[in-house]
Amino acid sequence: MIPEQEQLSEDENEDLYEHYAFTAEKGQQPLRIDKYLMNFIENATRNKIQAAAKEGSIFVNGTPVKSNYKVKPFDEIRVLLAHPPYEYLLVPEDIPIDIVYEDDYLLVVNKQAGMVVHPGHGNYSGTLINALTFHFENLPKNSNERPGLVHRIDKDTSGLLVVAKTEQAMTHLAQQFFDKSSEREYVALVWGNVEADEGRIEGHIGRHPKNRLQNTVFEGDDIEKGKPAVTHYKVIERLGYVTLVSCKLETGRTHQIRVHMKHIGHTLFNDERYGGEKILKGTTFSKYKQFVDNCFKILPRQALHAKTLGFVHPVTQKKMSFSTEIPDDMQQCIEKWRAYAKHAD
């Protein structure tokens, strides 16, 4: 069933569905709307945005604009199309799922890197939810109308997710994540030598004001722009120019580990969205550059794995804990760094 979307006034010839809505920041410099939207819409190309403008689909303050319109502070920008957003058109797909545990109430899945958890802009098929709805009937929907989903991890992060099979399980598990009583441990490879053996990162996380595809930490007077977030980290192994760390989440904000580790100066290795695909630490020797490029090829994603997941079973009330091995691509990358660090010593 497609949720009712916000529509234009009744005297329009056809119903249009809102696909995106943005409000320009107070400090927004004049910028062509096609360039502006490229920073805010994932997988968008300038050609597609210009075509949408030509069709009269881009509105600023209620009026259609051309692609050369200059965005100003506080502009209300909406992209309206004649069809509903594709993420509401959920098609079951026969995609294999790596199930670690299953009973009548829930299942624990080991998600592969590269698989999107739920449909969204630019990813309308091949997602975990497309697979779940094929393999399981009548999964309960969460508050965002997503079947079975209690929490999510990023597309290029591998690891464990719990999925609810009944309404009771959904309510009970969602409450545990809300109350921060679930346990989640990630393993990450980050740039630089993390000096402290362990630490606590606290910083309000919210949408980056200039790039909506990123989140950032807000401090001082801007703190209200973000939501409270806490990450605990512990060094597992120091490998010269990179460090292997364990991160435990106290909260579950979007991109939390990626944002918090960058905030303390240790961007995740090969995290393209946050600048980790550049050589952030190390020498200027061409041999070193070649070595890092080889590591990027082995691990063509951010070095992050959701290794451990713990929660209380919604029916038996037993404490359950699951753990998975670090996947091959990340393991190979770690071993290359281990050998390099040894040789450098």
N, C-alpha and C positions, 0 to 999 in steps of 0.2 A: 504494500500500500504506500502511495506517495504522500508524504505529509503536505499539508496545505502550505503553499509558499506565499510570501508577500507579493502583492500584485499592484499594478498601477491603477489609477482611478477607473471607474466603471465605464467612462465614456471613451476609453481607448478601444481601437478596433479588435485587438486580440489581447489575451492574457499573457503577460510577461512574467518570467520567474527570476527572482534575484539569485545570481550566482556568486557575486562578491559585493561587499560594501566596505568602504574605508572612509575615515575622516582624516584629512591632512592635518599634520601637527602645526602647532603655533609658530614654530620656527621654519616652516617649509619655504625653501627658496623657489622662485619660479622655475618650473620644470615641465617639459612637454609631457602630456598625460600618457603617451605610449611608453616613454622611458620610465615614468613613475610606476606604471602598472607592472612593468617587467621586474621591478624590485619587490613587488608585493604578491605576484601570482606565480606559484610554482609551475614549472614546465611550460610557461608561456613564451611565445616568440613574438618579436616585434611585428612580424607580418600578420599573425593572428589577431593581435591587439588592433592593428590598423584596419584590418578587415571588419572587426567588430564595430569600430568607430564609424566606418563607411556605411555599415548597415543600420546605424542609429541606435546601437545597443549600449553605448557608454553615456551615462548621464552624470552631470555635475549640478548639484543643487536643483535637481528635477528637470534639467534641460539637456537634450542630447548635444554632445560636443564632437568636434573633429579631433583627429589624432594629434594635431599641433596645438591644441588648447594647453595653456600654461596653468599648471596646478598652483593654487594659492593657499595660504594658511586657512584652516577650518573648512575647506571645500568638502562637501558631502558627495562622495563618488560612489556610483553604483553601476554594476554591469548586469544588464537585464536581457535575458534571452527567451525565445519562444518555447523552449522545452525545459522541463525540470532538471535540476542538477543530477548528473548521472549516478552520483553515489547513492541516490534513493532508489535506483532501479537495480535491485540486488539480484543477480543471476547465479544460481548454484552451479559450481564447477567441480568436476571430478579431478581434484588436485590432491595428491597424497599428503598426509599429515603425519609428522613424527610424534606419536602419542607416548608419553613417558608413563602416564598413569590414567586410569579411567574407572569410574564406578557409575551408579545410577544418577548421581547428583552433579558430578563435575568431571573435567578431564584436565590434565596438565600436558601442555604441548611444548616441544622443543622447536622453536621457529628458526628456519634457516635465514641467513643474511640475504638480503635482496627481496624478501617477501614483505609486502605491505600488509599491515594488520587489518585495516578496514578501507573500503573504497573512499576515495577523495579526489580532489581535482588532479587530473593527469593520471590517476591510477584507478581505473574503473573495473578492472578484472584481474584475476590471478591473485587476489588477496586471501588472507587467512579466513576472513568471513565468507568469501565465495566458496572456499573449501568446506568450512564448517556447515554451511547451510545445505551442502550436497550430502554430507555424511550423517548429519543429525537433523531430525525433524523437530519442529516446535521449540526451538531454543528460545529462552526468555529474552526479552529486549531490555537493554539498559536505558538510562535516562536520555541517551542520544539515539534511541531506536536501533541500536546495534546488537544483533543477536549474539547472546552468550558472552559478550565482552565485559570483563570486570576491570581490566587495565590494559595498557598497550606498551609496546616497545617500538623504537624507530625502525624504519625499513631496513637499514643496513646494520642494525644491531641484531646479533643472534641471541638465542637463549629461551628461557622458560616463561610461559604464560599460563595462568589458570583460566579455564573457561567454565561458566556455569551452565548446567543442563536443566535446572528447575528454577522457578521463581524464588523459592525459599533459599536456594543456594546463591542466586544472584544477590538477593537482599543481604544475606549474611556475609558473603565475601566482600561485597561493595562496602559494607559498614567497616569491615576490618581494614580495608585500604584507606577509608576515610579517617578512621581512628588511629592510623599509622601503627597498627599492631601486627601487620603482616611483615615478613622479613624478606628483604631483597638485597642480594649481594651481586655486584658486577665486577668483572675483571677488565681493566683497561690498560693499554699501553699509551703512555703520554710522553710528549716531548720534554726533554730536560731532566736534570737530576733533582728529584723532589727531596729537599733537604731534611725536613722533619720525617721521622719514621712513621708518624701518624698524626692526624689532625681533623679538625671539624671546620667545614666551610658553611657559613651562614650568610645568605644574601638573597634579597627579594628578587624573584625572576619574573620578567614580563617580556612582551613583544618588543623587539628592537625598534626604536622610533624611525630609523631610516631604512631598515631592511626587514620586512615582515617575515622573511623566511628564516630569520635568526631570532633567538631570544637573547636577553642580556641581563646583567645584574644591575639593579637600581639602588642607589645609595643616597643619603642625605635628604634633601628636600624632595627628591623624586621617588622616594621609597614606596609611596602609595601606588606608583604605576606598576609595581610587581606584586607577586604573592610570596609569602614566606616560604623559604626552602632551606633544608639542611641536609648536607652530605657528610658522611664520615669516611675518611680514607686511611689506608694503611699500606705502607710500602711492602711489596712482596719480594721484588728483586730490582737492584740497580744495574743498568746495562749501559753505562757510559752516558751517551747523549739522550737516552730514553729511560723511562722507569716503568716497571710493571707494578700496578697498584690494585688493591681491592677497594671498592667503594660500596658502602652501605647507605641505602636511602632511608631517611627519616620522613621525607615527603616525596611526592611523585610528580614534579612539574615537568612539562615538555622540555626535552633536551637537558634535563637537570645536570647530569654528570658532565656532559659536553660543555655546558655554560659555566658551571662552577669550577671545573679544572682549568678552563681557559682564564677565568677570572683570577686565579692564583698563579697564572703564568705557565701553565702546563697543558696546552691544547692537546687533544687526543691525536695520536699518530694517524695521519691520512684522513682526518676529518675535513673534507673539502668545504663543507658549509661554514666552518669556523676557522678556516685558514691553516689547518693541520696538514694539507697536502703540499705545503712548501717546506723546505728545509729550515727549521726554526732553531736548531742547535747543531753545532759540529764545526768541522773544518771547511776550508775553501778548496781542498784538493779535489781534482776531477774524479779520482778514484772513489772518494767518499760519496760524491754526488751520484756516481754510477751505482754504488752499493745501495744508497737510499732509494734510487729509482727502481732497483730490483725488488726491494722490500715493498714498495708501492704496488708493483705488478703482482707480487705474491698475495698481497692483502689490499685489494682495490676498494676499500671501504674504511670507515672509522674503526679503530681497534677497540671494540667494546662488545662484551659478551655477558648476558644476564645468566650468571652461573648457578646461583642458589635462590630458591623460592620456598618460603615457609608460611603456613597459615593454619588456622584451626578449622577442622572439617565442620561444615555447616550442620551436619546431622549427628555424627558420632561424637563431636566435640573433641576429637583426638587431635593433638598437634601433629601436623604433617610437614615434612621437609624433603625437598628434592634438589638434586645437584646434577649438572651435566659437565662433560669434558669441554675444554676450550676447543673450538672447531679447528680443523686442519690448517685453513688459511692463516689464522691468527697464530697458531702454534708454530708454524713454519717461519713466520715473520719473527716471532720471539726468539726462536733458535738461531736465526741468522744474526740477530743483534747480540745474542749471548756469545756466539763465536767471534763476532767483531770485537766486542768488549774485552774478551779474553786475549785476543791477538794484540789489541791496543795497549794492554797492560804490559 
